[in-house]
Amino acid sequence: MKTKDSGLSPEALYIRNMHRLGRIGIIGALFIFLGMPAFLGAWFKAFPGVLRILSSSAGLLAIFIPICFSEMIAYTPILGSSIYLSTVTGEILNLKLPVAVNAMRQAGVEQGTEAADIAATLSVCTASLVSLVVVTAGVVLLIPLQPVLTLPAVQTASANILPALFGALSLTVLGDNIGGGVRAPGRLKGAILPALLVAALALIDNLLVKNFDYMTQLQGFVIIAMLPVVYFSTKALYKKGRIKVLLPEDGGQAS
C-alpha cells in the first residue's frame, strides 16, 4: 500500500516533517504565551480588557511588529526550519544565529541547502538545551554565588559580553567566505548605500527632528525599507563586476 510519503526523498520528507513540527510548536507556544495570562487574568478577575491592552501596547506594537516581520525575512533563509525553535526560545541575534552560522561554516555547507538546514537545526537545538541548563543552574545557584557575582572583575566581564559576541560575529560577516566553499569577494560593497542612507536618516533625526526621535520609533520600517535597497545595489554591483561569486567547481574563476 502506497502512502503519500512513499514518493518523497529523505531530504524532502525531513523538510516537510520539520515544518509540520515547527507549526505545531508555534501554535502550542502561542497558546501558552497568550492563553495562560488570559486565563489567569479572567480567573482572578484581573483582566484589564482588550481595549485597554491595545491602547497601552499600541506604541510597542508599532515598533516590534515591523521589526519582527523584517527579522523573519532576514533570519529564515539562514536558519531554515530551525526558525520555529529560535523564535520560541528567543535570543536569535545574540545566540541562535551565531551558532547556526558557525555550525554551517564548520560543516562546510552552503546556506539554503538541506545540509545547512540540518546543521542549523542541530546547533540551535543544542544552544537551546545549553541555555535551559544554564538558566536553571543560574536560578538554583543565584543566592549561593551572589558574593562571586558582585566582584568587580565579574561585573567588568559581564559588561563586555555583548561587545565580545558581536566582535566575533562580525569576523564572519566581514569575510568573503559564505560557506560551502563559496566565496563572494566584495560582497560588503552592497551594504555601502544602505549604510549611507541610514546614517543620513540618523543625522536628520538627531539634528533637525529632535523631538520626534523617529529612528527609534520606526526602526522596524527602516529595516524593511533597506531590504530592497540592499538587493538592488548588490545586484547592480554584481553586474558591473564589483561583486563576484566564486564557486568551488569553477576552480577559483568568477561566476
C-alpha positions, 0 to 999 in steps of 0.5 A: 500500500502506497502512502503519500510519503512513499514518493518523497526523498529523505531530504524532502520528507525531513523538510516537510516533517520539520515544518509540520513540527515547527507549526505545531510548536508555534501554535502550542507556544502561542497558546501558552504565551497568550492563553495562560495570562488570559486565563489567569487574568479572567480567573482572578478577575484581573483582566484589564480588557482588550481595549485597554491592552491595545491602547497601552501596547499600541506604541510597542506594537508599532515598533516590534511588529515591523521589526519582527516581520523584517527579522523573519525575512532576514533570519529564515533563509539562514536558519531554515526550519530551525526558525520555529525553535529560535523564535520560541526560545528567543535570543536569535541575534545574540545566540541562535544565529551565531551558532547556526552560522558557525555550525554551517561554516564548520560543516562546510555547507552552503546556506539554503541547502538541506545540509545547512538546514540540518546543521542549523537545526542541530546547533540551535537545538543544542544552544537551546538545551545549553541555555535551559541548563544554564538558566536553571543552574543560574536560578538554583545557584543565584543566592549561593554565588551572589558574593562571586557575582558582585566582584568587580572583575565579574561585573567588568566581564559581564559588561563586555559580553555583548561587545565580545559576541558581536566582535566575533560575529562580525569576523564572519560577516566581514569575510568573503567566505559564505560557506560551502566553499563559496566565496563572494569577494566584495560582497560588503560593497552592497551594504555601502548605500544602505549604510549611507542612507541610514546614517543620513536618516540618523543625522536628520533625526538627531539634528533637525527632528529632535523631538520626534526621535523617529529612528527609534520609533520606526526602526522596524520600517527602516529595516524593511525599507533597506531590504530592497535597497540592499538587493538592488545595489548588490545586484547592480554591483554584481553586474558591473563586476564589483561583486563576484561569486566564486564557486568551488567547481569553477576552480577559483574563476568568477561566476 
